[in-house]
């Protein structure tokens, strides 16, 4: 698979997932939030959010590089990401979970920074 084909496929699928809700805005398939079509469309937004979070937390390192250059701060980031996910999934409250994790991370940066 060439890089051009990969970029084209990525662009088309990203556009399709963003355009499909507008194309079917009056459809009964999108009004049923428990339906398979609605869940399928929402997976795109969740996947893009995952990419943004990974890129923000670990930079441009792929999984192998991350494992090879693993540090204590990386372990803390993973712990906080998983903890925040669990907290949001159980409490259904995003902001308190986010601010708690952010506070823990900032304290850790101050403590770990030589």
N, CA, C and O atoms as a Tinker XYZ file with bonds, in Angstrom:
   456  protein
     1  N      0.847000   -1.167000    0.000000    73     2
     2  CA     0.000000    0.000000    0.000000    64     1     3
     3  C      0.904000    1.245000    0.000000    63     2     4     5
     4  O      1.742000    1.414000    0.886000    81     3
     5  N      0.727000    2.074000   -0.965000    73     3     6
     6  CA     1.549000    3.276000   -1.059000    64     5     7
     7  C      1.035000    4.342000   -0.103000    63     6     8     9
     8  O     -0.114000    4.301000    0.336000    81     7
     9  N      1.897000    5.288000    0.211000    73     7    10
    10  CA     1.534000    6.352000    1.131000    64     9    11
    11  C      0.418000    7.219000    0.546000    63    10    12    13
    12  O     -0.453000    7.684000    1.282000    81    11
    13  N      0.438000    7.436000   -0.755000    73    11    14
    14  CA    -0.614000    8.224000   -1.403000    64    13    15
    15  C     -1.973000    7.562000   -1.283000    63    14    16    17
    16  O     -2.973000    8.227000   -1.013000    81    15
    17  N     -2.009000    6.256000   -1.482000    73    15    18
    18  CA    -3.258000    5.508000   -1.347000    64    17    19
    19  C     -3.751000    5.541000    0.099000    63    18    20    21
    20  O     -4.949000    5.675000    0.348000    81    19
    21  N     -2.842000    5.422000    1.033000    73    19    22
    22  CA    -3.200000    5.476000    2.443000    64    21    23
    23  C     -3.759000    6.847000    2.827000    63    22    24    25
    24  O     -4.749000    6.928000    3.554000    81    23
    25  N     -3.142000    7.909000    2.353000    73    23    26
    26  CA    -3.617000    9.264000    2.635000    64    25    27
    27  C     -4.990000    9.485000    1.999000    63    26    28    29
    28  O     -5.878000   10.067000    2.622000    81    27
    29  N     -5.162000    9.026000    0.767000    73    27    30
    30  CA    -6.444000    9.167000    0.084000    64    29    31
    31  C     -7.550000    8.418000    0.827000    63    30    32    33
    32  O     -8.639000    8.952000    1.040000    81    31
    33  N     -7.261000    7.181000    1.215000    73    31    34
    34  CA    -8.241000    6.387000    1.959000    64    33    35
    35  C     -8.594000    7.055000    3.281000    63    34    36    37
    36  O     -9.767000    7.108000    3.651000    81    35
    37  N     -7.602000    7.563000    3.993000    73    35    38
    38  CA    -7.843000    8.231000    5.272000    64    37    39
    39  C     -8.688000    9.483000    5.087000    63    38    40    41
    40  O     -9.612000    9.734000    5.860000    81    39
    41  N     -8.376000   10.258000    4.075000    73    39    42
    42  CA    -9.137000   11.491000    3.827000    64    41    43
    43  C    -10.580000   11.174000    3.464000    63    42    44    45
    44  O    -11.503000   11.823000    3.956000    81    43
    45  N    -10.778000   10.183000    2.608000    73    43    46
    46  CA   -12.146000    9.831000    2.199000    64    45    47
    47  C    -12.973000    9.283000    3.358000    63    46    48    49
    48  O    -14.139000    9.644000    3.516000    81    47
    49  N    -12.381000    8.425000    4.158000    73    47    50
    50  CA   -13.144000    7.878000    5.279000    64    49    51
    51  C    -13.413000    8.937000    6.337000    63    50    52    53
    52  O    -14.496000    8.959000    6.922000    81    51
    53  N    -12.453000    9.811000    6.593000    73    51    54
    54  CA   -12.684000   10.890000    7.562000    64    53    55
    55  C    -13.797000   11.814000    7.074000    63    54    56    57
    56  O    -14.664000   12.214000    7.852000    81    55
    57  N    -13.771000   12.145000    5.803000    73    55    58
    58  CA   -14.827000   12.997000    5.243000    64    57    59
    59  C    -16.173000   12.284000    5.274000    63    58    60    61
    60  O    -17.188000   12.890000    5.619000    81    59
    61  N    -16.188000   11.014000    4.921000    73    59    62
    62  CA   -17.443000   10.262000    4.878000    64    61    63
    63  C    -18.101000   10.199000    6.251000    63    62    64    65
    64  O    -19.313000   10.377000    6.366000    81    63
    65  N    -17.314000    9.949000    7.290000    73    63    66
    66  CA   -17.888000    9.860000    8.629000    64    65    67
    67  C    -18.415000   11.209000    9.113000    63    66    68    69
    68  O    -19.331000   11.263000    9.933000    81    67
    69  N    -17.843000   12.282000    8.614000    73    67    70
    70  CA   -18.327000   13.598000    9.017000    64    69    71
    71  C    -19.510000   14.054000    8.156000    63    70    72    73
    72  O    -20.355000   14.819000    8.621000    81    71
    73  N    -19.573000   13.595000    6.927000    73    71    74
    74  CA   -20.641000   14.023000    6.022000    64    73    75
    75  C    -21.898000   13.162000    6.155000    63    74    76    77
    76  O    -22.999000   13.655000    5.909000    81    75
    77  N    -21.764000   11.900000    6.534000    73    75    78
    78  CA   -22.917000   11.011000    6.616000    64    77    79
    79  C    -24.020000   11.514000    7.555000    63    78    80    81
    80  O    -25.194000   11.411000    7.202000    81    79
    81  N    -23.694000   12.049000    8.724000    73    79    82
    82  CA   -24.795000   12.550000    9.565000    64    81    83
    83  C    -25.600000   13.663000    8.901000    63    82    84    85
    84  O    -26.811000   13.747000    9.107000    81    83
    85  N    -24.956000   14.517000    8.112000    73    83    86
    86  CA   -25.682000   15.574000    7.416000    64    85    87
    87  C    -26.526000   15.011000    6.284000    63    86    88    89
    88  O    -27.618000   15.511000    6.012000    81    87
    89  N    -26.034000   13.984000    5.630000    73    87    90
    90  CA   -26.782000   13.376000    4.538000    64    89    91
    91  C    -28.034000   12.662000    5.049000    63    90    92    93
    92  O    -29.042000   12.585000    4.347000    81    91
    93  N    -27.963000   12.145000    6.265000    73    91    94
    94  CA   -29.093000   11.404000    6.832000    64    93    95
    95  C    -29.729000   12.135000    8.010000    63    94    96    97
    96  O    -30.270000   11.496000    8.913000    81    95
    97  N    -29.670000   13.468000    8.011000    73    95    98
    98  CA   -30.125000   14.223000    9.187000    64    97    99
    99  C    -31.608000   14.033000    9.488000    63    98   100   101
   100  O    -32.008000   14.118000   10.649000    81    99
   101  N    -32.415000   13.786000    8.498000    73    99   102
   102  CA   -33.845000   13.581000    8.728000    64   101   103
   103  C    -34.213000   12.101000    8.765000    63   102   104   105
   104  O    -35.392000   11.748000    8.809000    81   103
   105  N    -33.230000   11.263000    8.747000    73   103   106
   106  CA   -33.468000    9.823000    8.724000    64   105   107
   107  C    -33.795000    9.304000   10.121000    63   106   108   109
   108  O    -33.290000    9.806000   11.125000    81   107
   109  N    -34.631000    8.312000   10.159000    73   107   110
   110  CA   -34.974000    7.676000   11.433000    64   109   111
   111  C    -33.779000    6.934000   12.018000    63   110   112   113
   112  O    -33.726000    6.694000   13.224000    81   111
   113  N    -32.816000    6.569000   11.163000    73   111   114
   114  CA   -31.646000    5.836000   11.642000    64   113   115
   115  C    -30.805000    6.670000   12.603000    63   114   116   117
   116  O    -30.205000    6.121000   13.527000    81   115
   117  N    -30.752000    7.980000   12.404000    73   115   118
   118  CA   -29.968000    8.836000   13.294000    64   117   119
   119  C    -30.753000    9.318000   14.503000    63   118   120   121
   120  O    -30.156000    9.794000   15.469000    81   119
   121  N    -32.061000    9.207000   14.474000    73   119   122
   122  CA   -32.840000    9.601000   15.644000    64   121   123
   123  C    -32.878000    8.497000   16.683000    63   122   124   125
   124  O    -33.202000    8.751000   17.843000    81   123
   125  N    -32.555000    7.292000   16.291000    73   123   126
   126  CA   -32.505000    6.165000   17.231000    64   125   127
   127  C    -31.083000    6.071000   17.782000    63   126   128   129
   128  O    -30.205000    5.486000   17.148000    81   127
   129  N    -30.860000    6.650000   18.962000    73   127   130
   130  CA   -29.503000    6.703000   19.516000    64   129   131
   131  C    -28.980000    5.331000   19.924000    63   130   132   133
   132  O    -27.775000    5.170000   20.116000    81   131
   133  N    -29.844000    4.354000   20.057000    73   131   134
   134  CA   -29.395000    3.005000   20.383000    64   133   135
   135  C    -29.216000    2.143000   19.132000    63   134   136   137
   136  O    -28.845000    0.974000   19.230000    81   135
   137  N    -29.479000    2.716000   17.970000    73   135   138
   138  CA   -29.375000    1.964000   16.731000    64   137   139
   139  C    -27.930000    1.756000   16.293000    63   138   140   141
   140  O    -27.038000    2.496000   16.708000    81   139
   141  N    -27.706000    0.768000   15.472000    73   139   142
   142  CA   -26.355000    0.426000   15.037000    64   141   143
   143  C    -25.762000    1.500000   14.118000    63   142   144   145
   144  O    -24.555000    1.740000   14.160000    81   143
   145  N    -26.586000    2.148000   13.292000    73   143   146
   146  CA   -26.068000    3.178000   12.397000    64   145   147
   147  C    -25.566000    4.386000   13.188000    63   146   148   149
   148  O    -24.509000    4.936000   12.883000    81   147
   149  N    -26.318000    4.790000   14.192000    73   147   150
   150  CA   -25.928000    5.924000   15.039000    64   149   151
   151  C    -24.628000    5.607000   15.773000    63   150   152   153
   152  O    -23.729000    6.446000   15.831000    81   151
   153  N    -24.523000    4.413000   16.327000    73   151   154
   154  CA   -23.292000    4.024000   17.042000    64   153   155
   155  C    -22.114000    3.966000   16.085000    63   154   156   157
   156  O    -21.009000    4.376000   16.440000    81   155
   157  N    -22.336000    3.459000   14.868000    73   155   158
   158  CA   -21.269000    3.371000   13.881000    64   157   159
   159  C    -20.728000    4.759000   13.535000    63   158   160   161
   160  O    -19.516000    4.943000   13.428000    81   159
   161  N    -21.613000    5.723000   13.361000    73   159   162
   162  CA   -21.199000    7.086000   13.045000    64   161   163
   163  C    -20.451000    7.710000   14.224000    63   162   164   165
   164  O    -19.472000    8.427000   14.018000    81   163
   165  N    -20.889000    7.452000   15.435000    73   163   166
   166  CA   -20.251000    8.062000   16.601000    64   165   167
   167  C    -18.874000    7.475000   16.869000    63   166   168   169
   168  O    -18.067000    8.117000   17.540000    81   167
   169  N    -18.574000    6.276000   16.370000    73   167   170
   170  CA   -17.252000    5.688000   16.570000    64   169   171
   171  C    -16.161000    6.521000   15.914000    63   170   172   173
   172  O    -15.034000    6.552000   16.406000    81   171
   173  N    -16.467000    7.182000   14.835000    73   171   174
   174  CA   -15.478000    8.011000   14.158000    64   173   175
   175  C    -15.015000    9.144000   15.058000    63   174   176   177
   176  O    -13.818000    9.412000   15.159000    81   175
   177  N    -15.947000    9.801000   15.704000    73   175   178
   178  CA   -15.580000   10.894000   16.612000    64   177   179
   179  C    -14.769000   10.371000   17.784000    63   178   180   181
   180  O    -13.820000   11.024000   18.218000    81   179
   181  N    -15.124000    9.214000   18.297000    73   179   182
   182  CA   -14.380000    8.639000   19.407000    64   181   183
   183  C    -12.975000    8.239000   18.988000    63   182   184   185
   184  O    -12.028000    8.425000   19.753000    81   183
   185  N    -12.824000    7.696000   17.797000    73   183   186
   186  CA   -11.501000    7.319000   17.305000    64   185   187
   187  C    -10.619000    8.547000   17.098000    63   186   188   189
   188  O     -9.435000    8.526000   17.437000    81   187
   189  N    -11.186000    9.608000   16.546000    73   187   190
   190  CA   -10.407000   10.843000   16.353000    64   189   191
   191  C    -10.006000   11.439000   17.695000    63   190   192   193
   192  O     -8.898000   11.959000   17.828000    81   191
   193  N    -10.874000   11.376000   18.680000    73   191   194
   194  CA   -10.535000   11.860000   20.012000    64   193   195
   195  C     -9.398000   11.038000   20.606000    63   194   196   197
   196  O     -8.507000   11.588000   21.253000    81   195
   197  N     -9.423000    9.738000   20.393000    73   195   198
   198  CA    -8.335000    8.876000   20.863000    64   197   199
   199  C     -7.003000    9.232000   20.232000    63   198   200   201
   200  O     -5.972000    9.242000   20.904000    81   199
   201  N     -7.023000    9.522000   18.948000    73   199   202
   202  CA    -5.791000    9.914000   18.251000    64   201   203
   203  C     -5.265000   11.234000   18.801000    63   202   204   205
   204  O     -4.062000   11.379000   19.018000    81   203
   205  N     -6.141000   12.183000   19.025000    73   203   206
   206  CA    -5.727000   13.480000   19.544000    64   205   207
   207  C     -5.148000   13.334000   20.953000    63   206   208   209
   208  O     -4.129000   13.945000   21.273000    81   207
   209  N     -5.793000   12.530000   21.788000    73   207   210
   210  CA    -5.310000   12.337000   23.155000    64   209   211
   211  C     -3.963000   11.635000   23.155000    63   210   212   213
   212  O     -3.060000   12.046000   23.884000    81   211
   213  N     -3.804000   10.580000   22.350000    73   211   214
   214  CA    -2.520000    9.883000   22.286000    64   213   215
   215  C     -1.415000   10.811000   21.808000    63   214   216   217
   216  O     -0.325000   10.833000   22.379000    81   215
   217  N     -1.696000   11.577000   20.763000    73   215   218
   218  CA    -0.696000   12.489000   20.219000    64   217   219
   219  C     -0.330000   13.569000   21.236000    63   218   220   221
   220  O      0.836000   13.951000   21.337000    81   219
   221  N     -1.298000   14.057000   21.977000    73   219   222
   222  CA    -1.024000   15.064000   22.994000    64   221   223
   223  C     -0.214000   14.489000   24.148000    63   222   224   225
   224  O      0.712000   15.135000   24.639000    81   223
   225  N     -0.551000   13.302000   24.575000    73   223   226
   226  CA     0.123000   12.710000   25.736000    64   225   227
   227  C      1.516000   12.183000   25.409000    63   226   228   229
   228  O      2.433000   12.327000   26.217000    81   227
   229  N      1.686000   11.584000   24.255000    73   227   230
   230  CA     2.946000   10.897000   23.971000    64   229   231
   231  C      3.690000   11.423000   22.749000    63   230   232   233
   232  O      4.697000   10.842000   22.344000    81   231
   233  N      3.223000   12.484000   22.172000    73   231   234
   234  CA     3.922000   13.071000   21.030000    64   233   235
   235  C      3.815000   12.197000   19.796000    63   234   236   237
   236  O      2.823000   11.497000   19.597000    81   235
   237  N      4.824000   12.245000   18.989000    73   235   238
   238  CA     4.821000   11.506000   17.723000    64   237   239
   239  C      5.399000   10.102000   17.867000    63   238   240   241
   240  O      5.679000    9.445000   16.864000    81   239
   241  N      5.581000    9.633000   19.104000    73   239   242
   242  CA     6.162000    8.302000   19.303000    64   241   243
   243  C      5.138000    7.211000   19.014000    63   242   244   245
   244  O      3.999000    7.279000   19.478000    81   243
   245  N      5.543000    6.221000   18.255000    73   243   246
   246  CA     4.677000    5.073000   18.045000    64   245   247
   247  C      4.791000    4.146000   19.261000    63   246   248   249
   248  O      5.556000    4.423000   20.186000    81   247
   249  N      4.043000    3.065000   19.257000    73   247   250
   250  CA     3.997000    2.187000   20.428000    64   249   251
   251  C      5.357000    1.567000   20.735000    63   250   252   253
   252  O      5.735000    1.467000   21.902000    81   251
   253  N      6.096000    1.151000   19.713000    73   251   254
   254  CA     7.407000    0.538000   19.956000    64   253   255
   255  C      8.395000    1.537000   20.539000    63   254   256   257
   256  O      9.131000    1.210000   21.470000    81   255
   257  N      8.417000    2.745000   20.003000    73   255   258
   258  CA     9.300000    3.777000   20.526000    64   257   259
   259  C      8.897000    4.149000   21.942000    63   258   260   261
   260  O      9.755000    4.391000   22.792000    81   259
   261  N      7.620000    4.197000   22.196000    73   259   262
   262  CA     7.145000    4.508000   23.538000    64   261   263
   263  C      7.612000    3.458000   24.536000    63   262   264   265
   264  O      8.037000    3.794000   25.641000    81   263
   265  N      7.536000    2.194000   24.153000    73   263   266
   266  CA     7.988000    1.113000   25.035000    64   265   267
   267  C      9.494000    1.178000   25.250000    63   266   268   269
   268  O      9.967000    0.979000   26.369000    81   267
   269  N     10.251000    1.453000   24.193000    73   267   270
   270  CA    11.707000    1.526000   24.304000    64   269   271
   271  C     12.155000    2.700000   25.167000    63   270   272   273
   272  O     13.134000    2.581000   25.905000    81   271
   273  N     11.460000    3.822000   25.089000    73   271   274
   274  CA    11.854000    5.031000   25.811000    64   273   275
   275  C     10.911000    5.315000   26.980000    63   274   276   277
   276  O     10.705000    6.473000   27.345000    81   275
   277  N     10.348000    4.279000   27.557000    73   275   278
   278  CA     9.349000    4.424000   28.613000    64   277   279
   279  C      9.961000    5.061000   29.856000    63   278   280   281
   280  O     11.027000    4.650000   30.314000    81   279
   281  N      9.273000    6.075000   30.399000    73   279   282
   282  CA     9.736000    6.780000   31.586000    64   281   283
   283  C      8.629000    6.782000   32.634000    63   282   284   285
   284  O      7.506000    6.354000   32.365000    81   283
   285  N      8.953000    7.263000   33.816000    73   283   286
   286  CA     7.974000    7.322000   34.899000    64   285   287
   287  C      6.804000    8.227000   34.518000    63   286   288   289
   288  O      5.654000    7.911000   34.823000    81   287
   289  N      7.083000    9.333000   33.865000    73   287   290
   290  CA     6.017000   10.261000   33.483000    64   289   291
   291  C      5.058000    9.618000   32.477000    63   290   292   293
   292  O      3.866000    9.922000   32.476000    81   291
   293  N      5.575000    8.729000   31.620000    73   291   294
   294  CA     4.714000    8.004000   30.685000    64   293   295
   295  C      3.779000    7.051000   31.425000    63   294   296   297
   296  O      2.611000    6.907000   31.064000    81   295
   297  N      4.305000    6.404000   32.462000    73   295   298
   298  CA     3.463000    5.523000   33.271000    64   297   299
   299  C      2.363000    6.318000   33.959000    63   298   300   301
   300  O      1.219000    5.871000   34.036000    81   299
   301  N      2.715000    7.501000   34.459000    73   299   302
   302  CA     1.717000    8.361000   35.086000    64   301   303
   303  C      0.648000    8.789000   34.079000    63   302   304   305
   304  O     -0.541000    8.805000   34.401000    81   303
   305  N      1.069000    9.134000   32.870000    73   303   306
   306  CA     0.109000    9.533000   31.833000    64   305   307
   307  C     -0.855000    8.390000   31.526000    63   306   308   309
   308  O     -2.064000    8.602000   31.442000    81   307
   309  N     -0.323000    7.183000   31.357000    73   307   310
   310  CA    -1.186000    6.028000   31.091000    64   309   311
   311  C     -2.152000    5.783000   32.246000    63   310   312   313
   312  O     -3.339000    5.534000   32.033000    81   311
   313  N     -1.634000    5.855000   33.470000    73   311   314
   314  CA    -2.464000    5.654000   34.650000    64   313   315
   315  C     -3.589000    6.694000   34.710000    63   314   316   317
   316  O     -4.739000    6.355000   34.987000    81   315
   317  N     -3.248000    7.959000   34.448000    73   315   318
   318  CA    -4.254000    9.023000   34.491000    64   317   319
   319  C     -5.267000    8.900000   33.361000    63   318   320   321
   320  O     -6.451000    9.167000   33.566000    81   319
   321  N     -4.819000    8.499000   32.168000    73   319   322
   322  CA    -5.758000    8.317000   31.064000    64   321   323
   323  C     -6.754000    7.198000   31.352000    63   322   324   325
   324  O     -7.954000    7.354000   31.127000    81   323
   325  N     -6.255000    6.079000   31.848000    73   323   326
   326  CA    -7.140000    4.960000   32.178000    64   325   327
   327  C     -8.050000    5.335000   33.351000    63   326   328   329
   328  O     -9.244000    5.037000   33.332000    81   327
   329  N     -7.490000    5.982000   34.361000    73   327   330
   330  CA    -8.289000    6.406000   35.509000    64   329   331
   331  C     -9.370000    7.397000   35.125000    63   330   332   333
   332  O    -10.499000    7.303000   35.605000    81   331
   333  N     -9.037000    8.342000   34.267000    73   331   334
   334  CA   -10.028000    9.315000   33.814000    64   333   335
   335  C    -11.120000    8.637000   33.005000    63   334   336   337
   336  O    -12.298000    8.963000   33.152000    81   335
   337  N    -10.737000    7.697000   32.155000    73   335   338
   338  CA   -11.730000    6.948000   31.378000    64   337   339
   339  C    -12.697000    6.212000   32.296000    63   338   340   341
   340  O    -13.911000    6.260000   32.097000    81   339
   341  N    -12.160000    5.536000   33.294000    73   339   342
   342  CA   -13.011000    4.783000   34.222000    64   341   343
   343  C    -13.907000    5.736000   35.011000    63   342   344   345
   344  O    -15.091000    5.461000   35.204000    81   343
   345  N    -13.344000    6.855000   35.468000    73   343   346
   346  CA   -14.134000    7.825000   36.237000    64   345   347
   347  C    -15.265000    8.411000   35.395000    63   346   348   349
   348  O    -16.391000    8.542000   35.874000    81   347
   349  N    -14.975000    8.758000   34.160000    73   347   350
   350  CA   -16.016000    9.313000   33.292000    64   349   351
   351  C    -17.062000    8.252000   32.966000    63   350   352   353
   352  O    -18.256000    8.548000   32.934000    81   351
   353  N    -16.624000    7.026000   32.725000    73   351   354
   354  CA   -17.576000    5.956000   32.401000    64   353   355
   355  C    -18.500000    5.638000   33.571000    63   354   356   357
   356  O    -19.667000    5.305000   33.361000    81   355
   357  N    -18.000000    5.735000   34.791000    73   355   358
   358  CA   -18.841000    5.394000   35.938000    64   357   359
   359  C    -19.681000    6.572000   36.421000    63   358   360   361
   360  O    -20.835000    6.389000   36.808000    81   359
   361  N    -19.117000    7.774000   36.401000    73   359   362
   362  CA   -19.854000    8.931000   36.942000    64   361   363
   363  C    -20.608000    9.722000   35.882000    63   362   364   365
   364  O    -21.517000   10.484000   36.211000    81   363
   365  N    -20.242000    9.550000   34.617000    73   363   366
   366  CA   -20.839000   10.308000   33.503000    64   365   367
   367  C    -20.571000   11.811000   33.621000    63   366   368   369
   368  O    -21.310000   12.621000   33.061000    81   367
   369  N    -19.513000   12.183000   34.352000    73   367   370
   370  CA   -19.138000   13.582000   34.514000    64   369   371
   371  C    -17.716000   13.763000   34.001000    63   370   372   373
   372  O    -16.773000   13.184000   34.540000    81   371
   373  N    -17.571000   14.570000   32.955000    73   371   374
   374  CA   -16.282000   14.729000   32.303000    64   373   375
   375  C    -15.391000   15.726000   33.024000    63   374   376   377
   376  O    -14.239000   15.419000   33.329000    81   375
   377  N    -15.907000   16.911000   33.298000    73   375   378
   378  CA   -15.069000   17.985000   33.842000    64   377   379
   379  C    -14.444000   17.678000   35.200000    63   378   380   381
   380  O    -13.249000   17.924000   35.362000    81   379
   381  N    -15.177000   17.155000   36.186000    73   379   382
   382  CA   -14.509000   16.843000   37.452000    64   381   383
   383  C    -13.393000   15.812000   37.290000    63   382   384   385
   384  O    -12.336000   15.936000   37.908000    81   383
   385  N    -13.625000   14.806000   36.467000    73   383   386
   386  CA   -12.602000   13.787000   36.226000    64   385   387
   387  C    -11.382000   14.390000   35.544000    63   386   388   389
   388  O    -10.241000   14.086000   35.893000    81   387
   389  N    -11.643000   15.249000   34.565000    73   387   390
   390  CA   -10.551000   15.898000   33.840000    64   389   391
   391  C     -9.726000   16.787000   34.769000    63   390   392   393
   392  O     -8.496000   16.725000   34.761000    81   391
   393  N    -10.397000   17.609000   35.565000    73   391   394
   394  CA    -9.679000   18.521000   36.447000    64   393   395
   395  C     -8.918000   17.784000   37.543000    63   394   396   397
   396  O     -7.835000   18.223000   37.931000    81   395
   397  N     -9.448000   16.690000   38.047000    73   395   398
   398  CA    -8.726000   15.895000   39.034000    64   397   399
   399  C     -7.459000   15.306000   38.416000    63   398   400   401
   400  O     -6.383000   15.376000   39.010000    81   399
   401  N     -7.590000   14.732000   37.234000    73   399   402
   402  CA    -6.417000   14.159000   36.553000    64   401   403
   403  C     -5.401000   15.233000   36.201000    63   402   404   405
   404  O     -4.196000   15.022000   36.338000    81   403
   405  N     -5.879000   16.377000   35.752000    73   403   406
   406  CA    -4.983000   17.484000   35.422000    64   405   407
   407  C     -4.238000   17.962000   36.656000    63   406   408   409
   408  O     -3.044000   18.252000   36.582000    81   407
   409  N     -4.920000   18.048000   37.785000    73   407   410
   410  CA    -4.265000   18.469000   39.024000    64   409   411
   411  C     -3.189000   17.476000   39.449000    63   410   412   413
   412  O     -2.088000   17.869000   39.834000    81   411
   413  N     -3.511000   16.200000   39.376000    73   411   414
   414  CA    -2.523000   15.164000   39.726000    64   413   415
   415  C     -1.323000   15.259000   38.799000    63   414   416   417
   416  O     -0.183000   15.146000   39.249000    81   415
   417  N     -1.563000   15.464000   37.522000    73   415   418
   418  CA    -0.469000   15.558000   36.553000    64   417   419
   419  C      0.407000   16.782000   36.818000    63   418   420   421
   420  O      1.632000   16.686000   36.761000    81   419
   421  N     -0.202000   17.918000   37.103000    73   419   422
   422  CA     0.576000   19.127000   37.373000    64   421   423
   423  C      1.420000   18.981000   38.634000    63   422   424   425
   424  O      2.575000   19.408000   38.655000    81   423
   425  N      0.863000   18.387000   39.678000    73   423   426
   426  CA     1.639000   18.147000   40.897000    64   425   427
   427  C      2.800000   17.205000   40.603000    63   426   428   429
   428  O      3.912000   17.413000   41.090000    81   427
   429  N      2.545000   16.177000   39.813000    73   427   430
   430  CA     3.617000   15.223000   39.460000    64   429   431
   431  C      4.706000   15.906000   38.641000    63   430   432   433
   432  O      5.888000   15.617000   38.830000    81   431
   433  N      4.335000   16.794000   37.748000    73   431   434
   434  CA     5.348000   17.516000   36.981000    64   433   435
   435  C      6.215000   18.386000   37.878000    63   434   436   437
   436  O      7.427000   18.472000   37.679000    81   435
   437  N      5.608000   19.024000   38.854000    73   435   438
   438  CA     6.377000   19.863000   39.780000    64   437   439
   439  C      7.299000   18.992000   40.639000    63   438   440   441
   440  O      8.454000   19.352000   40.868000    81   439
   441  N      6.806000   17.880000   41.102000    73   439   442
   442  CA     7.599000   16.991000   41.961000    64   441   443
   443  C      8.704000   16.296000   41.172000    63   442   444   445
   444  O      9.832000   16.196000   41.655000    81   443
   445  N      8.401000   15.818000   39.974000    73   443   446
   446  CA     9.378000   15.060000   39.185000    64   445   447
   447  C     10.383000   15.923000   38.444000    63   446   448   449
   448  O     11.428000   15.431000   38.018000    81   447
   449  N     10.079000   17.212000   38.284000    73   447   450
   450  CA    10.976000   18.096000   37.547000    64   449   451
   451  C     12.187000   18.448000   38.424000    63   450   452   453
   452  O     12.036000   19.038000   39.494000    81   451
   453  N     13.395000   18.077000   37.955000    73   451   454
   454  CA    14.594000   18.337000   38.788000    64   453   455
   455  C     14.976000   19.795000   38.848000    63   454   456
   456  O     15.954000   20.150000   39.505000    81   455
